[in-house]
Structure formats: C-alpha cells, structure tokens
Amino acid sequence: MFDKLEAVEKRYEEIGKLISDPEVISNQQEWQKLMKEYSSIEDVVIKFREYKKTKMQMEEASELMNDDEMRELAEIEYYEAKEKLPKIEEELKILLIPKDPNDDKGVICEIRGGAGGEEAALFAGTLFRMYTMYAEKKHWKLEILNENATELGGYKEISFMVTGKGAYSRLKFESGVHRVQRVPDTESSGRIHTSTATVAVLPVVEDVEIEINPADIKMEVFRASGAGGQHINKTSSAVRLIHIPTGMVAECQTERSQLQNREYAMRLLRSRLYDIEKQKHDSEIANARKSQVGSGDRSEKIRTYNYPQGRITDHRIGMSIFQMENFLNGDIDEMIDNLIAADRAEKLKGEE
C-alpha cells in the first residue's frame, strides 16, 4: 500500500509543476485533464502526508522518552500518535479504492410500473415524488424528460434528469426492483396487495464519452399527448429517436421546442447506450468478486416498502427503517449512507 502511496504523491508533485507550465496552460484541454487528475488524488496525498507526519512525531517522541526531563510529555505525544496511526491507515485504504468515474455526474432516472397494474403505476408515482423531494433537499435540479401518466395520478413510466454535485454517487444504488405491500384505495375488503416498480439510474454522458454515428439514428416527430395546452398538442414537437443497430428507443415530449426535445432524447439515448457498456464492464468485475452492493441489476428485488408495518427494508444489506412517511418524503440519506459503506467494505475486501 505504501509503495502505491509514494507513487501517487510523486505523480501529484509532477502534475503540480505541469499545471503551472505556460505551455500546458495554453492547451486548455490537456490542462483541464491534468487539473481533474490533480484534484482526484489530492485527498489521498494530504492524508498520506498526515500519516508520515504522525509517524515522525511518534518516532521523535520515542527518542525523547529517554530524556528524564522530557519523558512525561514525550509519552503523551507518543501514545497520542500511536493511537492516531491505525485510524489514518484505515482512511488511506478507503481513499485508495478506485473511484467510480461517474460519481460526480448527473443522472437520468427511469421509473416504470411493474407487476400490479394501476397500483404499480401509483407506486411509480410515489417513488418519483420521493426522488423529487430528495433532489430538493440536496439542492439538485430535476427536469422531466418523458412521462406516461395514468388517470389516477400514477405513471406507467417516467424519465427525468437530475443534475447536481454527486447526484450519481448517491442515486446509483436505487437501480433495481422496488416492491410495495399496501392496501390500495380501490380495495374495499382491505386486502394487502403486492406491486412492483423498476428504477434505472444512468449517468449523464457527454458526446466525447460515447460516439454515436448520426447515420445510425432514425428520428420521428409526433404530437405530444396529455396535459400541456393547445400548443403542445397541436404541433409535432415530441421527438422519438431510434438507434438502428440496437433497436433502442428514446423519446421526449415535455418541452415546447422540437429541438430541445431532440436534445433531451439524445441525452437519454446516449446514457442508455453507455449503460449497456457499463453493465458489461460491471458484470466482469462482479464475476471477480462474489457480491456487489452497487451492481444495479434491474431484475433483482432490492427494497420492500411494507405499509402495514411502516417498514422499508433494503435486501442487499438487510437494513430496515421504520419511518415510512419520512422516507417517502425524501429522507433517504441514512439508507444510502449504509449502502455506500457496504459497497466500500466489499471493494476493500476485493482490493485485499
């Protein structure tokens, strides 16, 4: 580990000189790339230097313990440093875990009603409201890209984009099947129904990250459906993009402008195609280690919302929270923090 840390520190110092070089600064693309790398390893270097300083303090205090006049003070410094070192070591191990390159990106979320008909669509609406409130608490921006609403206020499907610092790092663990157990409003006998909704969380990707041949895209325009006034229903502003090689479809109808709808549909398509490649890569890593909290397998039941018991259980980490109302109002940080910790522990195990 320490050989790796020395190499990281050396690289940090190299980049520090390069980003001050006028020749490098003149090449903005190269400079920005170096700045990104510099920023990504800075925390590791700061912590490693803290470790080295603490170790040196311990060694100096050990020598001073031979001096009768300094022994008492030296002992205090020695044991303080000795106690501190293992904690810093653990922090360094965590910092050395390879960071997900998508963590700082925005996300495109897709929620679809699954098994359960209208009740599943209503649950999809409940989940969308939960993520909307969570985004508000985080001061993130949320934009609806496409929606297929039902008469009772649910969604057969809804796609939306969330932008803000660390959005993907927090929301990526939401991918999968969410199950609800509750008595629907339409159930007169009070019988508990079980329904599901699927959540897909995709990182927002730029043109440079995935190349799409324009010749592979077929574009269709159509009139937007649903509420929106005369303009949105009378003009063909809605856009559907079809990626011919894969047959993948992305559409957007929430904006008044056809151009803006095309841009949003393109973002959605790009993120989906990127996700296919990411899933392949992740499955290769998952095969190398038995379990993976953040696998995002959408066929896997990840969480149950049990209304009669007021309980939310995440099956990946076996954690239950008995605060249904708060959770559905966007207070989901406690669950996400535990999922991040479990994923980190799994990665540490893999590193070892």
Secondary structure, DSSP 8 states (H G I E B T S, - for coil): -HHHHHHHHHHHHHHHHHTT-HHHHHSHHHHHHHHHHHHHHHHHHHHHHHHHHHHHHHHHHHHHTTSTTTHHHHHHHHHHHHHHHHHHHHHHHHHTS---TTTTS-EEEEEEE-TTHHHHHHHHHHHHHHHHHHHHHTT-EEEEEEEEE-TTS-EEEEEEEEESTTHHHHHGGG-EEEEEEE--TT-TT---EEEEEEEEEEE---GGGS---GGGEEEEEE---SSSHHHHHHS--EEEEEETTTTEEEEE-SSS-HHHHHHHHHHHHHHHHHHHHHHHHHHHHHHHSS--GGG--TTSEEEEEETTTTEEEETTTTEEE--HHHHHTT--HHHHHHHHHHHHHHHHHHH-
